Protein backbone atom coordinates (compact mmCIF):
# COMPACT_ATOMS: atom_id res chain seq x y z
CA UNK A 1 0.00 0.00 0.00
CA UNK A 2 1.46 3.37 -1.03
CA UNK A 3 2.02 6.22 1.42
CA UNK A 4 -1.00 8.47 1.78
CA UNK A 5 -0.92 12.28 2.07
CA UNK A 6 -1.84 12.59 5.78
CA UNK A 7 0.52 12.48 8.77
CA UNK A 8 -1.24 12.23 12.11
CA UNK A 9 -0.64 11.44 15.77
CA UNK A 10 -1.35 8.42 17.98
CA UNK A 11 -2.82 8.32 21.45
CA UNK A 12 -0.23 7.05 23.90
CA UNK A 13 2.75 4.84 24.68
CA UNK A 14 1.50 1.94 22.54
CA UNK A 15 -0.93 1.69 19.64
CA UNK A 16 -4.57 1.44 20.62
CA UNK A 17 -7.05 -0.55 18.50
CA UNK A 18 -8.35 2.79 17.19
CA UNK A 19 -4.82 3.84 16.22
CA UNK A 20 -4.22 0.58 14.38
CA UNK A 21 -7.46 0.90 12.45
CA UNK A 22 -6.74 4.48 11.44
CA UNK A 23 -3.15 3.84 10.40
CA UNK A 24 -4.34 1.18 7.95
CA UNK A 25 -6.40 3.75 6.01
CA UNK A 26 -5.00 4.39 2.50
CA UNK A 27 -4.82 8.17 3.01
CA UNK A 28 -2.44 7.86 5.97
CA UNK A 29 1.25 8.22 5.16
CA UNK A 30 2.95 8.95 8.44
CA UNK A 31 2.87 9.38 12.20
CA UNK A 32 4.22 12.34 14.17
CA UNK A 33 5.21 11.58 17.76
CA UNK A 34 4.76 13.78 20.84
CA UNK A 35 6.05 13.82 24.42
CA UNK A 36 2.99 11.83 25.54
CA UNK A 37 4.18 8.97 23.34
CA UNK A 38 7.55 8.72 25.09
CA UNK A 39 8.49 7.07 28.38
CA UNK A 40 11.81 5.32 27.75
CA UNK A 41 13.98 4.55 24.72
CA UNK A 42 12.98 0.88 24.88
CA UNK A 43 9.27 1.75 24.96
CA UNK A 44 9.70 4.16 22.03
CA UNK A 45 11.54 1.53 19.99
CA UNK A 46 8.62 -0.83 20.58
CA UNK A 47 6.08 1.82 19.56
CA UNK A 48 7.95 2.63 16.35
CA UNK A 49 8.21 -1.09 15.56
CA UNK A 50 4.43 -1.37 16.05
CA UNK A 51 3.86 1.52 13.65
CA UNK A 52 6.22 0.05 11.06
CA UNK A 53 4.52 -3.33 11.20
CA UNK A 54 1.14 -1.84 10.22
CA UNK A 55 1.95 -1.24 6.56
CA UNK A 56 4.36 -2.09 3.74
CA UNK A 57 6.10 0.08 2.76
CA UNK A 58 6.18 1.38 6.34
CA UNK A 59 4.64 4.68 7.35
CA UNK A 60 6.97 7.62 7.85
CA UNK A 61 7.68 8.31 11.53
CA UNK A 62 8.58 11.87 12.52
CA UNK A 63 9.02 14.08 15.57
CA UNK A 64 9.69 17.74 16.37
CA UNK A 65 13.13 17.48 17.92
CA UNK A 66 15.07 20.68 17.16
CA UNK A 67 16.68 21.13 20.55
CA UNK A 68 15.88 23.73 23.20
CA UNK A 69 12.19 23.91 24.07
CA UNK A 70 11.22 21.97 20.95
CA UNK A 71 12.57 18.54 21.92
CA UNK A 72 9.86 15.96 22.53
CA UNK A 73 12.06 13.28 24.10
CA UNK A 74 14.18 14.21 27.12
CA UNK A 75 15.15 11.35 29.42
CA UNK A 76 17.77 9.22 27.70
CA UNK A 77 18.46 11.78 24.95
CA UNK A 78 21.17 14.40 24.60
CA UNK A 79 19.97 17.81 25.84
CA UNK A 80 20.54 19.95 22.76
CA UNK A 81 20.42 23.74 23.31
CA UNK A 82 18.31 26.19 21.33
CA UNK A 83 19.82 27.06 17.97
CA UNK A 84 20.21 30.70 18.98
CA UNK A 85 23.04 29.65 21.28
CA UNK A 86 24.83 28.05 18.35
CA UNK A 87 24.39 31.35 16.53
CA UNK A 88 26.03 33.18 19.43
CA UNK A 89 28.92 30.74 19.37
CA UNK A 90 29.23 31.38 15.62
CA UNK A 91 29.56 35.10 16.33
CA UNK A 92 32.39 34.38 18.78
CA UNK A 93 34.11 31.78 16.61
CA UNK A 94 32.58 30.95 13.23
CA UNK A 95 34.42 27.64 12.88
CA UNK A 96 33.33 26.49 16.34
CA UNK A 97 29.73 27.49 15.60
CA UNK A 98 29.65 25.47 12.39
CA UNK A 99 31.18 22.45 14.13
CA UNK A 100 28.66 22.65 16.97
CA UNK A 101 25.69 22.91 14.57
CA UNK A 102 26.86 19.78 12.78
CA UNK A 103 27.62 17.95 16.02
CA UNK A 104 24.20 18.73 17.56
CA UNK A 105 22.40 17.62 14.40
CA UNK A 106 24.38 14.39 14.29
CA UNK A 107 23.49 13.64 17.92
CA UNK A 108 19.81 14.35 17.25
CA UNK A 109 19.76 12.28 14.10
CA UNK A 110 21.81 9.37 15.41
CA UNK A 111 19.77 9.05 18.61
CA UNK A 112 16.48 9.17 16.71
CA UNK A 113 17.64 6.77 13.99
CA UNK A 114 18.72 4.34 16.74
CA UNK A 115 14.98 4.09 17.51
CA UNK A 116 14.13 3.85 13.78
CA UNK A 117 12.52 7.31 13.61
CA UNK A 118 12.78 8.67 10.06
CA UNK A 119 12.58 12.44 10.49
CA UNK A 120 12.91 15.29 12.89
CA UNK A 121 11.30 18.45 11.55
CA UNK A 122 14.50 20.51 11.50
CA UNK A 123 16.36 22.73 10.91
CA UNK A 124 14.35 25.85 11.67
CA UNK A 125 15.77 28.37 9.21
CA UNK A 126 13.55 31.31 10.17
CA UNK A 127 15.52 34.52 10.67
CA UNK A 128 15.56 36.03 14.14
CA UNK A 129 13.90 39.38 13.56
CA UNK A 130 13.46 39.82 17.32
CA UNK A 131 9.64 39.89 17.31
CA UNK A 132 8.38 36.30 17.12
CA UNK A 133 7.89 34.57 20.47
CA UNK A 134 7.01 31.22 18.87
CA UNK A 135 10.27 31.24 16.89
CA UNK A 136 12.49 33.22 19.26
CA UNK A 137 15.56 31.24 20.23
CA UNK A 138 14.71 28.46 17.79
CA UNK A 139 16.34 30.65 15.14
CA UNK A 140 20.07 30.38 14.50
CA UNK A 141 20.59 34.06 13.75
CA UNK A 142 19.26 37.32 12.31
CA UNK A 143 21.69 37.16 9.37
CA UNK A 144 20.57 35.12 6.35
CA UNK A 145 24.21 34.35 5.61
CA UNK A 146 24.78 32.97 9.11
CA UNK A 147 21.53 30.98 9.00
CA UNK A 148 22.57 29.51 5.66
CA UNK A 149 25.97 28.41 6.97
CA UNK A 150 24.66 27.01 10.26
CA UNK A 151 21.60 25.34 8.75
CA UNK A 152 23.86 23.82 6.12
CA UNK A 153 26.08 22.38 8.84
CA UNK A 154 22.98 21.08 10.64
CA UNK A 155 21.81 19.36 7.44
CA UNK A 156 25.22 17.71 7.06
CA UNK A 157 25.01 16.37 10.60
CA UNK A 158 21.55 14.91 10.02
CA UNK A 159 22.60 13.34 6.73
CA UNK A 160 25.66 11.80 8.34
CA UNK A 161 23.31 10.22 10.91
CA UNK A 162 21.09 8.78 8.17
CA UNK A 163 18.29 11.34 8.37
CA UNK A 164 16.91 13.76 5.78
CA UNK A 165 16.61 17.48 6.58
CA UNK A 166 13.22 19.25 6.69
CA UNK A 167 13.63 23.04 6.66
CA UNK A 168 10.89 25.24 8.11
CA UNK A 169 8.85 27.49 7.98
CA UNK A 170 8.86 28.68 4.34
CA UNK A 171 9.00 31.46 3.30
CA UNK A 172 9.73 32.75 6.83
CA UNK A 173 8.05 32.89 10.23
CA UNK A 174 10.44 35.14 12.15
CA UNK A 175 8.99 38.57 11.33
CA UNK A 176 5.46 38.19 12.75
CA UNK A 177 4.43 38.52 16.38
CA UNK A 178 1.37 36.25 16.30
CA UNK A 179 1.70 32.53 17.01
CA UNK A 180 0.03 30.49 14.25
CA UNK A 181 -0.98 27.88 16.84
CA UNK A 182 -3.32 30.52 18.27
CA UNK A 183 -4.21 32.90 15.42
CA UNK A 184 -3.46 33.68 11.77
CA UNK A 185 -0.37 35.89 11.46
CA UNK A 186 -0.28 38.53 8.73
CA UNK A 187 3.08 39.53 7.25
CA UNK A 188 2.74 42.79 5.32
CA UNK A 189 6.27 43.00 3.95
CA UNK A 190 6.94 43.32 0.24
CA UNK A 191 8.55 40.66 -1.88
CA UNK A 192 11.86 42.49 -1.74
CA UNK A 193 11.73 42.55 2.05
CA UNK A 194 11.05 38.79 2.15
CA UNK A 195 14.07 37.87 0.05
CA UNK A 196 16.37 37.69 3.08
CA UNK A 197 14.05 35.09 4.67
CA UNK A 198 14.09 32.99 1.52
CA UNK A 199 17.82 33.23 0.85
CA UNK A 200 18.80 30.32 3.18
CA UNK A 201 16.30 28.06 1.38
CA UNK A 202 17.76 29.00 -1.98
CA UNK A 203 21.31 28.22 -0.83
CA UNK A 204 20.33 24.93 0.84
CA UNK A 205 18.36 23.84 -2.23
CA UNK A 206 21.22 24.74 -4.56
CA UNK A 207 23.54 22.55 -2.48
CA UNK A 208 20.99 19.68 -2.57
CA UNK A 209 20.84 19.62 1.23
CA UNK A 210 17.06 19.58 1.67
CA UNK A 211 14.77 16.59 1.19
CA UNK A 212 11.69 18.44 2.45
CA UNK A 213 10.35 21.87 3.37
CA UNK A 214 7.51 22.78 5.73
CA UNK A 215 5.30 25.76 4.95
CA UNK A 216 4.30 28.53 7.35
CA UNK A 217 0.68 29.18 8.30
CA UNK A 218 1.08 32.89 7.55
CA UNK A 219 -0.58 35.24 5.05
CA UNK A 220 1.97 37.36 3.18
CA UNK A 221 -0.60 39.97 2.37
CA UNK A 222 1.15 41.93 -0.36
CA UNK A 223 1.65 38.78 -2.45
CA UNK A 224 -1.18 36.32 -1.74
CA UNK A 225 -4.27 36.48 0.45
CA UNK A 226 -4.13 32.80 1.47
CA UNK A 227 -1.75 31.25 4.01
CA UNK A 228 1.45 29.88 2.47
CA UNK A 229 0.42 26.25 3.10
CA UNK A 230 -2.66 26.77 0.89
CA UNK A 231 -0.88 28.91 -1.69
CA UNK A 232 0.09 27.82 -5.20
CA UNK A 233 2.02 31.06 -5.43
CA UNK A 234 4.35 30.15 -2.56
CA UNK A 235 4.64 26.44 -3.29
CA UNK A 236 4.69 26.21 -7.08
CA UNK A 237 5.72 29.69 -8.16
CA UNK A 238 8.30 30.52 -5.52
CA UNK A 239 9.54 27.35 -3.77
CA UNK A 240 9.47 25.05 -6.80
CA UNK A 241 9.68 27.54 -9.68
CA UNK A 242 11.89 30.37 -8.44
CA UNK A 243 14.06 28.43 -5.99
CA UNK A 244 13.99 25.12 -7.86
CA UNK A 245 13.08 22.80 -4.98
CA UNK A 246 12.06 19.30 -6.11
CA UNK A 247 11.68 17.57 -2.73
CA UNK A 248 8.67 16.94 -0.50
CA UNK A 249 6.51 19.79 0.78
CA UNK A 250 4.79 19.49 4.16
CA UNK A 251 1.87 21.63 5.24
CA UNK A 252 2.23 22.43 8.94
CA UNK A 253 -0.40 21.15 11.36
CA UNK A 254 -3.85 21.92 9.99
CA UNK A 255 -5.26 21.81 13.52
CA UNK A 256 -3.56 25.13 14.29
CA UNK A 257 -6.01 27.97 14.84
CA UNK A 258 -4.41 29.88 11.95
CA UNK A 259 -6.28 27.59 9.53
CA UNK A 260 -9.65 27.58 11.35
CA UNK A 261 -11.38 29.88 8.85
CA UNK A 262 -10.43 27.82 5.81
CA UNK A 263 -13.15 25.21 5.94
CA UNK A 264 -13.61 21.79 7.48
CA UNK A 265 -10.57 19.62 8.00
CA UNK A 266 -11.18 17.69 4.78
CA UNK A 267 -11.50 21.00 2.93
CA UNK A 268 -8.27 22.32 4.44
CA UNK A 269 -6.41 19.14 3.59
CA UNK A 270 -7.65 19.17 -0.01
CA UNK A 271 -6.78 22.86 -0.37
CA UNK A 272 -3.21 22.30 0.83
CA UNK A 273 -2.72 19.29 -1.44
CA UNK A 274 -4.23 21.11 -4.42
CA UNK A 275 -1.84 24.00 -3.82
CA UNK A 276 1.15 21.65 -4.11
CA UNK A 277 1.78 20.10 -0.69
CA UNK A 278 2.76 16.44 -0.70
CA UNK A 279 1.75 15.71 2.90
CA UNK A 280 -0.40 17.48 5.49
CA UNK A 281 -0.16 17.20 9.27
CA UNK A 282 -3.32 16.82 11.36
CA UNK A 283 -2.52 16.51 15.06
CA UNK A 284 -4.33 16.41 18.40
CA UNK A 285 -7.80 16.32 16.84
CA UNK A 286 -8.73 12.69 16.16
CA UNK A 287 -12.26 13.32 14.81
CA UNK A 288 -10.89 15.87 12.33
CA UNK A 289 -8.09 13.52 11.31
CA UNK A 290 -10.55 10.69 10.72
CA UNK A 291 -12.78 12.95 8.63
CA UNK A 292 -9.86 14.08 6.46
CA UNK A 293 -8.48 10.57 6.02
CA UNK A 294 -11.88 9.28 4.90
CA UNK A 295 -12.37 12.21 2.52
CA UNK A 296 -8.98 11.52 0.92
CA UNK A 297 -9.51 7.79 0.60
CA UNK A 298 -9.08 7.89 -3.20
CA UNK A 299 -6.39 10.60 -3.33
CA UNK A 300 -3.29 9.80 -5.35
CA UNK A 301 -0.33 11.84 -6.56
CA UNK A 302 2.43 9.69 -8.10
CA UNK A 303 5.02 12.45 -7.88
CA UNK A 304 4.31 12.93 -4.18
CA UNK A 305 4.81 9.21 -3.62
CA UNK A 306 8.32 9.44 -5.06
CA UNK A 307 9.18 12.50 -2.96
CA UNK A 308 7.86 10.95 0.26
CA UNK A 309 9.60 7.64 -0.32
CA UNK A 310 12.95 9.47 -0.24
CA UNK A 311 12.34 10.52 3.36
CA UNK A 312 12.73 7.11 4.97
CA UNK A 313 15.82 7.08 7.17
CA UNK A 314 18.97 5.16 6.34
CA UNK A 315 19.87 2.22 8.54
CA UNK A 316 21.06 3.44 11.95
CA UNK A 317 23.04 1.79 14.68
CA UNK A 318 21.30 -0.01 17.50
CA UNK A 319 20.96 2.30 20.50
CA UNK A 320 23.18 0.08 22.64
CA UNK A 321 25.89 0.17 19.96
CA UNK A 322 25.55 3.92 19.44
CA UNK A 323 25.93 4.82 23.12
CA UNK A 324 29.18 2.89 23.51
CA UNK A 325 30.65 4.16 20.24
CA UNK A 326 33.65 6.45 20.43
CA UNK A 327 31.97 9.01 18.17
CA UNK A 328 28.85 9.35 20.33
CA UNK A 329 30.86 9.56 23.54
CA UNK A 330 33.17 12.23 22.12
CA UNK A 331 30.27 14.24 20.69
CA UNK A 332 28.32 14.01 23.94
CA UNK A 333 31.34 15.10 25.96
CA UNK A 334 32.05 18.02 23.64
CA UNK A 335 28.44 19.22 23.84
CA UNK A 336 28.44 18.94 27.65
CA UNK A 337 31.72 20.83 27.88
CA UNK A 338 30.34 23.65 25.77
CA UNK A 339 27.09 23.84 27.73
CA UNK A 340 29.05 24.05 30.99
CA UNK A 341 30.72 27.30 29.94
CA UNK A 342 29.71 29.91 32.57
CA UNK A 343 29.29 32.69 30.01
CA UNK A 344 26.51 30.85 28.14
CA UNK A 345 23.13 31.79 29.62
CA UNK A 346 20.89 28.91 28.51
CA UNK A 347 17.84 30.27 30.37
CA UNK A 348 18.00 33.70 28.80
ZATIMI-607493 format. One line per field, with one value per residue (C-alpha): x, y, z; residue in one letter. Coordinates in steps of 0.2 Angstrom, whole numbers, plus 5000, padded with zeros to 4 digits. Example, Ala and Ser with C-alpha at 12.3 -4.5 7.8 and 13.67 -1.06 7.14 Angstrom:
# ZATIMI-607493
X <- (5062 / 5068)
Y <- (4978 / 4995)
Z <- (5039 / 5036)
res <- (a / s)
END
This chain:
# ZATIMI-607493
X <- (5000 / 5007 / 5010 / 4995 / 4995 / 4991 / 5003 / 4994 / 4997 / 4993 / 4986 / 4999 / 5014 / 5008 / 4995 / 4977 / 4965 / 4958 / 4976 / 4979 / 4963 / 4966 / 4984 / 4978 / 4968 / 4975 / 4976 / 4988 / 5006 / 5015 / 5014 / 5021 / 5026 / 5024 / 5030 / 5015 / 5021 / 5038 / 5042 / 5059 / 5070 / 5065 / 5046 / 5049 / 5058 / 5043 / 5030 / 5040 / 5041 / 5022 / 5019 / 5031 / 5023 / 5006 / 5010 / 5022 / 5031 / 5031 / 5023 / 5035 / 5038 / 5043 / 5045 / 5048 / 5066 / 5075 / 5083 / 5079 / 5061 / 5056 / 5063 / 5049 / 5060 / 5071 / 5076 / 5089 / 5092 / 5106 / 5100 / 5103 / 5102 / 5092 / 5099 / 5101 / 5115 / 5124 / 5122 / 5130 / 5145 / 5146 / 5148 / 5162 / 5171 / 5163 / 5172 / 5167 / 5149 / 5148 / 5156 / 5143 / 5128 / 5134 / 5138 / 5121 / 5112 / 5122 / 5117 / 5099 / 5099 / 5109 / 5099 / 5082 / 5088 / 5094 / 5075 / 5071 / 5063 / 5064 / 5063 / 5065 / 5057 / 5072 / 5082 / 5072 / 5079 / 5068 / 5078 / 5078 / 5069 / 5067 / 5048 / 5042 / 5039 / 5035 / 5051 / 5062 / 5078 / 5074 / 5082 / 5100 / 5103 / 5096 / 5108 / 5103 / 5121 / 5124 / 5108 / 5113 / 5130 / 5123 / 5108 / 5119 / 5130 / 5115 / 5109 / 5126 / 5125 / 5108 / 5113 / 5128 / 5117 / 5105 / 5091 / 5085 / 5083 / 5066 / 5068 / 5054 / 5044 / 5044 / 5045 / 5049 / 5040 / 5052 / 5045 / 5027 / 5022 / 5007 / 5009 / 5000 / 4995 / 4983 / 4979 / 4983 / 4998 / 4999 / 5015 / 5014 / 5031 / 5035 / 5043 / 5059 / 5059 / 5055 / 5070 / 5082 / 5070 / 5070 / 5089 / 5094 / 5082 / 5089 / 5107 / 5102 / 5092 / 5106 / 5118 / 5105 / 5104 / 5085 / 5074 / 5058 / 5052 / 5038 / 5026 / 5022 / 5003 / 5005 / 4997 / 5010 / 4997 / 5006 / 5008 / 4994 / 4979 / 4979 / 4991 / 5007 / 5002 / 4987 / 4996 / 5000 / 5010 / 5022 / 5023 / 5023 / 5029 / 5042 / 5048 / 5047 / 5048 / 5059 / 5070 / 5070 / 5065 / 5060 / 5058 / 5043 / 5033 / 5024 / 5009 / 5011 / 4998 / 4981 / 4974 / 4982 / 4970 / 4978 / 4969 / 4952 / 4943 / 4948 / 4934 / 4932 / 4947 / 4944 / 4942 / 4959 / 4968 / 4962 / 4966 / 4984 / 4986 / 4979 / 4991 / 5006 / 5009 / 5014 / 5009 / 4998 / 4999 / 4983 / 4987 / 4978 / 4961 / 4956 / 4939 / 4946 / 4960 / 4947 / 4936 / 4951 / 4958 / 4941 / 4938 / 4955 / 4952 / 4955 / 4968 / 4984 / 4998 / 5012 / 5025 / 5022 / 5024 / 5042 / 5046 / 5039 / 5048 / 5065 / 5062 / 5064 / 5079 / 5095 / 5099 / 5105 / 5115 / 5106 / 5105 / 5116 / 5129 / 5128 / 5130 / 5146 / 5153 / 5168 / 5160 / 5144 / 5154 / 5166 / 5151 / 5142 / 5157 / 5160 / 5142 / 5142 / 5159 / 5152 / 5135 / 5145 / 5154 / 5149 / 5146 / 5133 / 5116 / 5104 / 5089 / 5090)
Y <- (5000 / 5017 / 5031 / 5042 / 5061 / 5063 / 5062 / 5061 / 5057 / 5042 / 5042 / 5035 / 5024 / 5010 / 5008 / 5007 / 4997 / 5014 / 5019 / 5003 / 5004 / 5022 / 5019 / 5006 / 5019 / 5022 / 5041 / 5039 / 5041 / 5045 / 5047 / 5062 / 5058 / 5069 / 5069 / 5059 / 5045 / 5044 / 5035 / 5027 / 5023 / 5004 / 5009 / 5021 / 5008 / 4996 / 5009 / 5013 / 4995 / 4993 / 5008 / 5000 / 4983 / 4991 / 4994 / 4990 / 5000 / 5007 / 5023 / 5038 / 5042 / 5059 / 5070 / 5089 / 5087 / 5103 / 5106 / 5119 / 5120 / 5110 / 5093 / 5080 / 5066 / 5071 / 5057 / 5046 / 5059 / 5072 / 5089 / 5100 / 5119 / 5131 / 5135 / 5153 / 5148 / 5140 / 5157 / 5166 / 5154 / 5157 / 5176 / 5172 / 5159 / 5155 / 5138 / 5132 / 5137 / 5127 / 5112 / 5113 / 5115 / 5099 / 5090 / 5094 / 5088 / 5072 / 5068 / 5072 / 5061 / 5047 / 5045 / 5046 / 5034 / 5022 / 5020 / 5019 / 5037 / 5043 / 5062 / 5076 / 5092 / 5103 / 5114 / 5129 / 5142 / 5157 / 5173 / 5180 / 5197 / 5199 / 5199 / 5182 / 5173 / 5156 / 5156 / 5166 / 5156 / 5142 / 5153 / 5152 / 5170 / 5187 / 5186 / 5176 / 5172 / 5165 / 5155 / 5148 / 5142 / 5135 / 5127 / 5119 / 5112 / 5105 / 5097 / 5089 / 5082 / 5075 / 5067 / 5059 / 5051 / 5044 / 5057 / 5069 / 5087 / 5096 / 5115 / 5126 / 5137 / 5143 / 5157 / 5164 / 5164 / 5176 / 5193 / 5191 / 5193 / 5181 / 5163 / 5152 / 5139 / 5153 / 5165 / 5168 / 5179 / 5193 / 5198 / 5214 / 5215 / 5217 / 5203 / 5212 / 5213 / 5194 / 5189 / 5188 / 5175 / 5165 / 5166 / 5152 / 5140 / 5145 / 5141 / 5125 / 5119 / 5124 / 5113 / 5098 / 5098 / 5098 / 5083 / 5092 / 5109 / 5114 / 5129 / 5143 / 5146 / 5164 / 5176 / 5187 / 5200 / 5210 / 5194 / 5182 / 5182 / 5164 / 5156 / 5149 / 5131 / 5134 / 5145 / 5139 / 5155 / 5151 / 5132 / 5131 / 5148 / 5153 / 5137 / 5125 / 5138 / 5152 / 5142 / 5126 / 5114 / 5096 / 5088 / 5085 / 5099 / 5097 / 5108 / 5112 / 5106 / 5110 / 5109 / 5126 / 5140 / 5149 / 5138 / 5138 / 5149 / 5139 / 5126 / 5109 / 5098 / 5088 / 5105 / 5112 / 5096 / 5096 / 5114 / 5111 / 5096 / 5106 / 5120 / 5108 / 5100 / 5082 / 5079 / 5087 / 5086 / 5084 / 5083 / 5082 / 5082 / 5063 / 5067 / 5079 / 5068 / 5053 / 5065 / 5070 / 5053 / 5046 / 5061 / 5058 / 5039 / 5039 / 5053 / 5049 / 5059 / 5048 / 5062 / 5065 / 5046 / 5047 / 5063 / 5055 / 5038 / 5047 / 5053 / 5036 / 5035 / 5026 / 5011 / 5017 / 5009 / 5000 / 5011 / 5000 / 5001 / 5020 / 5024 / 5014 / 5021 / 5032 / 5045 / 5047 / 5048 / 5061 / 5071 / 5070 / 5075 / 5090 / 5096 / 5095 / 5104 / 5118 / 5119 / 5120 / 5136 / 5150 / 5163 / 5154 / 5159 / 5145 / 5151 / 5169)
Z <- (5000 / 4995 / 5007 / 5009 / 5010 / 5029 / 5044 / 5061 / 5079 / 5090 / 5107 / 5120 / 5123 / 5113 / 5098 / 5103 / 5092 / 5086 / 5081 / 5072 / 5062 / 5057 / 5052 / 5040 / 5030 / 5013 / 5015 / 5030 / 5026 / 5042 / 5061 / 5071 / 5089 / 5104 / 5122 / 5128 / 5117 / 5125 / 5142 / 5139 / 5124 / 5124 / 5125 / 5110 / 5100 / 5103 / 5098 / 5082 / 5078 / 5080 / 5068 / 5055 / 5056 / 5051 / 5033 / 5019 / 5014 / 5032 / 5037 / 5039 / 5058 / 5063 / 5078 / 5082 / 5090 / 5086 / 5103 / 5116 / 5120 / 5105 / 5110 / 5113 / 5120 / 5136 / 5147 / 5138 / 5125 / 5123 / 5129 / 5114 / 5117 / 5107 / 5090 / 5095 / 5106 / 5092 / 5083 / 5097 / 5097 / 5078 / 5082 / 5094 / 5083 / 5066 / 5064 / 5082 / 5078 / 5062 / 5071 / 5085 / 5073 / 5064 / 5080 / 5088 / 5072 / 5071 / 5090 / 5086 / 5070 / 5077 / 5093 / 5084 / 5070 / 5084 / 5088 / 5069 / 5068 / 5050 / 5052 / 5064 / 5058 / 5057 / 5055 / 5058 / 5046 / 5051 / 5053 / 5071 / 5068 / 5087 / 5087 / 5086 / 5102 / 5094 / 5084 / 5096 / 5101 / 5089 / 5076 / 5073 / 5069 / 5062 / 5047 / 5032 / 5028 / 5046 / 5045 / 5028 / 5035 / 5051 / 5044 / 5031 / 5044 / 5053 / 5037 / 5035 / 5053 / 5050 / 5034 / 5042 / 5055 / 5041 / 5042 / 5029 / 5033 / 5033 / 5033 / 5041 / 5040 / 5022 / 5017 / 5034 / 5051 / 5061 / 5057 / 5064 / 5082 / 5081 / 5085 / 5071 / 5084 / 5091 / 5077 / 5059 / 5057 / 5044 / 5036 / 5027 / 5020 / 5001 / 4991 / 4991 / 5010 / 5011 / 5000 / 5015 / 5023 / 5008 / 5004 / 5016 / 5007 / 4990 / 4996 / 5004 / 4989 / 4977 / 4988 / 4987 / 5006 / 5008 / 5006 / 5012 / 5017 / 5029 / 5025 / 5037 / 5042 / 5038 / 5025 / 5016 / 5012 / 4998 / 4988 / 4991 / 5002 / 5007 / 5020 / 5012 / 5015 / 5004 / 4992 / 4974 / 4973 / 4987 / 4984 / 4965 / 4959 / 4972 / 4981 / 4966 / 4952 / 4958 / 4970 / 4961 / 4975 / 4969 / 4986 / 4997 / 5004 / 5021 / 5026 / 5045 / 5057 / 5050 / 5068 / 5071 / 5074 / 5060 / 5048 / 5057 / 5044 / 5029 / 5030 / 5037 / 5040 / 5024 / 5015 / 5022 / 5018 / 5000 / 4998 / 5004 / 4993 / 4978 / 4981 / 4979 / 4997 / 4997 / 5014 / 5027 / 5046 / 5057 / 5075 / 5092 / 5084 / 5081 / 5074 / 5062 / 5057 / 5054 / 5043 / 5032 / 5030 / 5024 / 5013 / 5005 / 5003 / 4984 / 4983 / 4973 / 4967 / 4960 / 4961 / 4979 / 4982 / 4975 / 4985 / 5001 / 4998 / 4999 / 5017 / 5025 / 5036 / 5032 / 5043 / 5060 / 5073 / 5088 / 5102 / 5113 / 5100 / 5097 / 5116 / 5118 / 5101 / 5102 / 5091 / 5102 / 5118 / 5111 / 5103 / 5120 / 5130 / 5118 / 5119 / 5138 / 5139 / 5129 / 5139 / 5155 / 5150 / 5163 / 5150 / 5141 / 5148 / 5143 / 5152 / 5144)
res <- (x / x / x / x / x / x / x / x / x / x / x / x / x / x / x / x / x / x / x / x / x / x / x / x / x / x / x / x / x / x / x / x / x / x / x / x / x / x / x / x / x / x / x / x / x / x / x / x / x / x / x / x / x / x / x / x / x / x / x / x / x / x / x / x / x / x / x / x / x / x / x / x / x / x / x / x / x / x / x / x / x / x / x / x / x / x / x / x / x / x / x / x / x / x / x / x / x / x / x / x / x / x / x / x / x / x / x / x / x / x / x / x / x / x / x / x / x / x / x / x / x / x / x / x / x / x / x / x / x / x / x / x / x / x / x / x / x / x / x / x / x / x / x / x / x / x / x / x / x / x / x / x / x / x / x / x / x / x / x / x / x / x / x / x / x / x / x / x / x / x / x / x / x / x / x / x / x / x / x / x / x / x / x / x / x / x / x / x / x / x / x / x / x / x / x / x / x / x / x / x / x / x / x / x / x / x / x / x / x / x / x / x / x / x / x / x / x / x / x / x / x / x / x / x / x / x / x / x / x / x / x / x / x / x / x / x / x / x / x / x / x / x / x / x / x / x / x / x / x / x / x / x / x / x / x / x / x / x / x / x / x / x / x / x / x / x / x / x / x / x / x / x / x / x / x / x / x / x / x / x / x / x / x / x / x / x / x / x / x / x / x / x / x / x / x / x / x / x / x / x / x / x / x / x / x / x / x / x / x / x / x / x / x / x / x / x / x / x / x / x / x / x / x / x / x / x / x / x / x / x / x / x / x / x / x / x / x / x / x / x / x / x / x / x / x / x / x / x)
END
